[in-house]
Amino acid sequence: MTRAQLNDSEWEFIGPFLPVGRFGPCPERLREQFEGVIWRFRTGSQWRGMPERFGA
């Protein structure tokens, strides 16, 4: 697990607060997408520098 990844207890706490809807993120990839946002803000990198493991 990297610093950008959430453990299961953290995800259980945060997950219900994230929007999933008609225009929101895909529910099956929501955790992956959220971890990508965490990675982006922790590193200060540009979006185009994001590793592929977080999806498009």
Backbone as ProteinMPNN parsed JSONL, in Angstrom:
{"seq_chain_A": "MTRAQLNDSEWEFIGPFLPVGRFGPCPERLREQFEGVIWRFRTGSQWRGMPERFGA", "coords_chain_A": {"N_chain_A": [[0.844, -1.171, 0.0], [0.577, 2.16, -0.872], [1.252, 5.629, 0.01], [-0.784, 6.99, -1.204], [-2.885, 5.309, -1.285], [-5.859, 4.095, 0.21], [-6.676, 2.454, 3.258], [-8.958, -0.221, 4.102], [-10.667, 0.531, 6.241], [-10.481, 3.328, 6.222], [-11.594, 3.844, 3.717], [-14.216, 2.908, 4.089], [-15.156, 4.874, 5.765], [-14.934, 7.258, 4.223], [-16.087, 6.712, 1.68], [-19.079, 6.764, 1.609], [-19.579, 9.522, 1.491], [-18.896, 10.459, -0.982], [-19.859, 11.61, -4.226], [-22.002, 9.742, -6.269], [-23.564, 9.354, -9.149], [-25.74, 10.356, -11.796], [-24.037, 12.06, -13.275], [-21.703, 11.753, -11.959], [-18.673, 10.004, -10.877], [-17.772, 6.649, -12.015], [-19.263, 4.055, -10.229], [-17.994, 1.543, -9.778], [-15.306, 2.096, -10.011], [-14.744, 4.049, -8.229], [-13.199, 4.178, -5.839], [-10.601, 3.815, -6.823], [-10.385, 6.093, -8.462], [-10.617, 8.139, -6.56], [-8.331, 7.683, -5.02], [-6.473, 8.354, -6.93], [-6.845, 11.117, -7.075], [-5.98, 11.823, -4.516], [-3.276, 11.075, -4.768], [-2.466, 12.916, -6.714], [-2.703, 15.438, -5.431], [-1.031, 15.1, -3.248], [1.494, 14.782, -4.393], [1.765, 16.995, -5.994], [1.981, 16.968, -8.66], [1.31, 17.233, -12.217], [-1.836, 16.549, -13.855], [-1.456, 15.017, -16.158], [0.788, 13.589, -15.557], [0.026, 11.518, -13.979], [0.084, 8.194, -12.7], [-0.8, 5.233, -14.58], [-2.193, 3.328, -13.146], [-4.241, 4.496, -11.758], [-6.235, 4.949, -13.518], [-7.893, 6.53, -16.35]], "CA_chain_A": [[0.0, 0.0, 0.0], [1.331, 3.406, -0.929], [0.624, 6.721, 0.76], [-1.969, 7.464, -1.919], [-3.936, 4.311, -1.186], [-6.613, 4.076, 1.458], [-6.964, 1.12, 3.763], [-10.393, -0.487, 4.042], [-11.422, 1.3, 7.241], [-10.55, 4.706, 5.738], [-12.537, 3.881, 2.599], [-15.567, 2.758, 4.633], [-15.527, 6.165, 6.328], [-15.005, 8.295, 3.191], [-16.908, 6.3, 0.541], [-20.471, 7.231, 1.57], [-19.662, 10.957, 1.286], [-18.53, 10.802, -2.356], [-21.031, 11.595, -5.109], [-22.133, 8.766, -7.336], [-24.855, 9.646, -9.731], [-25.853, 10.426, -13.249], [-22.882, 12.738, -13.842], [-20.548, 11.512, -11.093], [-17.753, 8.952, -11.308], [-18.278, 5.281, -12.118], [-19.226, 3.467, -8.889], [-17.068, 0.413, -9.665], [-13.931, 2.61, -9.999], [-14.738, 5.24, -7.387], [-12.055, 4.167, -4.919], [-9.401, 4.029, -7.646], [-10.374, 7.487, -8.88], [-10.37, 8.973, -5.391], [-6.922, 7.519, -4.686], [-5.745, 9.139, -7.924], [-6.914, 12.524, -6.652], [-5.078, 11.928, -3.367], [-1.912, 11.039, -5.302], [-2.221, 14.168, -7.444], [-2.511, 16.552, -4.507], [0.128, 14.844, -2.388], [2.738, 14.94, -5.136], [1.811, 18.294, -6.655], [2.236, 16.702, -10.071], [0.247, 17.567, -13.152], [-2.731, 15.423, -14.12], [-0.918, 14.161, -17.217], [1.842, 12.778, -14.979], [-0.571, 10.526, -13.088], [0.311, 6.799, -13.103], [-1.943, 4.595, -15.228], [-2.935, 2.462, -12.211], [-5.4, 5.217, -11.261], [-7.199, 5.073, -14.591], [-7.819, 7.713, -17.22]], "C_chain_A": [[0.898, 1.245, 0.0], [0.622, 4.471, -0.109], [-0.643, 7.226, 0.094], [-3.128, 6.484, -1.819], [-4.577, 4.353, 0.195], [-6.739, 2.647, 1.949], [-8.486, 0.965, 3.831], [-11.196, 0.338, 5.051], [-11.533, 2.776, 6.828], [-11.575, 4.831, 4.613], [-13.974, 3.745, 3.09], [-16.065, 4.077, 5.224], [-15.79, 7.202, 5.23], [-16.016, 7.966, 2.087], [-18.329, 6.836, 0.506], [-20.624, 8.735, 1.302], [-19.36, 11.376, -0.152], [-19.735, 10.681, -3.275], [-20.944, 10.496, -6.158], [-23.518, 8.99, -7.912], [-24.784, 9.699, -11.236], [-24.621, 11.052, -13.891], [-21.621, 12.538, -13.009], [-19.669, 10.398, -11.634], [-18.425, 7.584, -11.351], [-18.182, 4.605, -10.754], [-18.204, 2.342, -8.734], [-15.607, 0.864, -9.618], [-13.767, 3.799, -9.064], [-13.526, 5.287, -6.459], [-10.758, 4.445, -5.67], [-9.278, 5.495, -8.06], [-10.052, 8.417, -7.713], [-8.907, 8.876, -4.965], [-6.036, 8.263, -5.684], [-5.73, 10.616, -7.578], [-5.99, 12.753, -5.459], [-3.629, 11.973, -3.852], [-1.549, 12.376, -5.937], [-1.913, 15.32, -6.49], [-1.35, 16.33, -3.545], [1.438, 15.108, -3.112], [2.883, 16.32, -5.753], [2.082, 18.167, -8.144], [1.074, 17.179, -10.931], [-0.595, 16.324, -13.417], [-2.14, 14.483, -15.165], [0.219, 13.28, -16.716], [1.338, 11.67, -14.075], [-0.302, 9.099, -13.59], [-0.96, 6.161, -13.657], [-2.758, 3.73, -14.277], [-4.183, 3.151, -11.652], [-6.464, 5.417, -12.331], [-7.026, 6.373, -15.366], [-8.338, 8.95, -16.522]], "O_chain_A": [[1.847, 1.349, 0.777], [-0.473, 4.245, 0.405], [-1.491, 7.828, 0.753], [-4.243, 6.804, -2.231], [-3.919, 4.611, 1.203], [-6.894, 1.725, 1.147], [-9.214, 1.938, 3.635], [-12.295, 0.794, 4.736], [-12.566, 3.404, 7.06], [-12.332, 5.8, 4.559], [-14.866, 4.406, 2.557], [-17.262, 4.362, 5.187], [-16.769, 7.943, 5.305], [-16.723, 8.856, 1.614], [-18.76, 7.325, -0.538], [-21.708, 9.174, 0.919], [-19.553, 12.541, -0.503], [-20.542, 9.764, -3.129], [-19.932, 10.348, -6.842], [-24.523, 8.827, -7.22], [-23.875, 9.149, -11.858], [-24.201, 10.609, -14.96], [-20.576, 13.103, -13.329], [-19.901, 9.904, -12.737], [-19.506, 7.39, -10.795], [-17.099, 4.585, -10.17], [-17.607, 2.199, -7.667], [-14.745, 0.08, -9.22], [-12.746, 4.486, -9.111], [-12.897, 6.336, -6.315], [-9.918, 5.217, -5.208], [-8.19, 6.068, -8.011], [-9.296, 9.376, -7.87], [-8.306, 9.882, -4.589], [-4.966, 8.75, -5.319], [-4.718, 11.292, -7.766], [-5.293, 13.766, -5.399], [-2.846, 12.809, -3.401], [-0.456, 12.9, -5.721], [-0.975, 16.085, -6.714], [-0.749, 17.297, -3.076], [2.391, 15.604, -2.511], [4.0, 16.771, -6.01], [2.38, 19.158, -8.811], [-0.005, 17.489, -10.427], [-0.138, 15.196, -13.232], [-2.311, 13.268, -15.063], [0.581, 12.313, -17.386], [2.135, 10.957, -13.466], [-0.446, 8.829, -14.782], [-2.066, 6.512, -13.246], [-3.913, 3.425, -14.573], [-5.079, 2.486, -11.132], [-7.506, 6.01, -12.052], [-6.148, 7.187, -15.082], [-8.347, 10.032, -17.11]]}, "name": "protein", "num_of_chains": 1, "seq": "MTRAQLNDSEWEFIGPFLPVGRFGPCPERLREQFEGVIWRFRTGSQWRGMPERFGA"}
